[in-house]
Amino acid sequence: MERPSDLLLDIQHLHTAYRLQGKFYDAADDINITLKRDEILSVVGESGCGKSTIASSIIGLYDHKNTKVTGDILYNELNLVGLNESLFDKIRGNKIGMIFQDPLASLNPLMRVGDQVAETLYYHTDMNEKQRHARVIELFNQVGMPKPEETYAMYPFELSGGLRQRIVIAMAIACKPEVIIADEPTTALDVTIQAQILDLLEDIQRQSHSGIILITHDLGVVAETADQVAVMYAGQIVEKADVKTIFEHPLHPYTRSLLNSMPQTEDEEDDLHVIQGTVPSLQNMPREGDRFAARIPWIPASAHEAEPTMHEVDPGHWVRCTCWKTFHFQDEASGE
Ligand SMILES: Nc1ncnc2c1ncn2[C@@H]1O[C@H](COP(=O)(O)OP(=O)(O)OP(=O)(O)O)[C@@H](O)[C@H]1O
């Protein structure tokens, strides 16, 4: 029997630029990532880094007039960049499922939730009405909805935030997609519900052997779920590795700062070592040199590469720029 390819998404030299006051600015700048079957790849970074831009580029949901996407997003060798809409409609929601932060925004407030999931099946499968109903109930059981039959007839406003997100997840996995893009799927939920939803996503991934791109600003979520991690800063990936390496041997100053800003770090002293500042806006983003240099001005310019590239410092562990070699936090005693 032919084995399906393990490589689900191969993103190469992706640039996504938005038009602002007549000019295009890259919000995702030369993104290179892959997603394999049975893998959760987490894209992490502060707000404004360009994480959602990657998600919308993959699923082709953006304003085509004011957004320019170039490079390759290969899904099973089909390039999604520039794919025509009718072909995209067959893939989106079918082969590639999507889960967004706000379940209310993803659901139609005037339609029974069961019908909304059934609608996805109507578009993408040959199932008849009875089969669709049975599949929705099966999905509601899979995502842990209490009383699936009763829930079928409810409207979004009648459900809690956590249950609404389970409906969105049921919708995303209805057609057994190979790829699931989850953009901050737990950010709008309270902490205990967050953990349940992450467990559910992991269960789904294990059962379906799909690949998941999990976008989050929360390193706690990364630690709990990811296999591979891509850390983003100002439109670029600055570090890429498996989750253990990112947490145990982070190298890029931005990754190290993010980790130190995590609540409940074991070493209290680490809390002191956090880099101040924010991600620059698109129009103010430095386009030459190290984009992170402005946030670590105590590191000499000579420590940065003129045009920082990604270096494979260990097999599978990639870091942008060489400044990590001399980097220390500002409040660390010199010479330590
Ligand atoms: N449609 C758009 N038009 C113009 N600029 C945009 C558009 N969408 C995003 N941006 C800008 O692109 C940059 C990256 O935004 P993006 O939403 O991808 O970041 P993010 O890391 O996902 O952050 P957040 O979690 O806040 O959404 C930001 O500066 C944002 O203001």
PDBQT file of the ligand as one rigid body, heavy atoms in Angstrom, charges set to zero:
ROOT
HETATM    1  N1  LIG A 401      -4.860  43.310   6.752  1.00  0.00    +0.000 N 
HETATM    2  C1  LIG A 401      -3.836  44.010   7.219  1.00  0.00    +0.000 A 
HETATM    3  N2  LIG A 401      -3.506  45.196   6.682  1.00  0.00    +0.000 NA
HETATM    4  C2  LIG A 401      -2.457  45.912   7.155  1.00  0.00    +0.000 A 
HETATM    5  N3  LIG A 401      -1.658  45.495   8.152  1.00  0.00    +0.000 NA
HETATM    6  C3  LIG A 401      -1.932  44.321   8.731  1.00  0.00    +0.000 A 
HETATM    7  C4  LIG A 401      -3.038  43.520   8.300  1.00  0.00    +0.000 A 
HETATM    8  N4  LIG A 401      -3.066  42.397   9.062  1.00  0.00    +0.000 NA
HETATM    9  C5  LIG A 401      -2.029  42.492   9.921  1.00  0.00    +0.000 A 
HETATM   10  N5  LIG A 401      -1.355  43.639   9.723  1.00  0.00    +0.000 N 
HETATM   11  C6  LIG A 401      -0.138  44.083  10.429  1.00  0.00    +0.000 C 
HETATM   12  O1  LIG A 401       0.849  43.084  10.172  1.00  0.00    +0.000 OA
HETATM   13  C7  LIG A 401       1.634  42.851  11.337  1.00  0.00    +0.000 C 
HETATM   14  C8  LIG A 401       1.525  41.387  11.707  1.00  0.00    +0.000 C 
HETATM   15  O2  LIG A 401       0.181  41.125  12.128  1.00  0.00    +0.000 OA
HETATM   16  P1  LIG A 401      -0.329  39.684  12.554  1.00  0.00    +0.000 P 
HETATM   17  O3  LIG A 401      -1.771  39.789  12.917  1.00  0.00    +0.000 OA
HETATM   18  O4  LIG A 401       0.074  38.702  11.524  1.00  0.00    +0.000 OA
HETATM   19  O5  LIG A 401       0.554  39.437  13.867  1.00  0.00    +0.000 OA
HETATM   20  P2  LIG A 401       0.312  38.407  15.046  1.00  0.00    +0.000 P 
HETATM   21  O6  LIG A 401       1.673  38.011  15.498  1.00  0.00    +0.000 OA
HETATM   22  O7  LIG A 401      -0.607  37.337  14.642  1.00  0.00    +0.000 OA
HETATM   23  O8  LIG A 401      -0.331  39.317  16.143  1.00  0.00    +0.000 OA
HETATM   24  P3  LIG A 401      -1.784  39.196  16.845  1.00  0.00    +0.000 P 
HETATM   25  O9  LIG A 401      -1.674  38.049  17.755  1.00  0.00    +0.000 OA
HETATM   26  O10 LIG A 401      -1.937  40.504  17.538  1.00  0.00    +0.000 OA
HETATM   27  O11 LIG A 401      -2.756  39.015  15.711  1.00  0.00    +0.000 OA
HETATM   28  C9  LIG A 401       1.124  43.804  12.387  1.00  0.00    +0.000 C 
HETATM   29  O12 LIG A 401       1.935  44.963  12.356  1.00  0.00    +0.000 OA
HETATM   30  C10 LIG A 401      -0.286  44.134  11.935  1.00  0.00    +0.000 C 
HETATM   31  O13 LIG A 401      -0.685  45.411  12.360  1.00  0.00    +0.000 OA
ENDROOT
TORSDOF 0
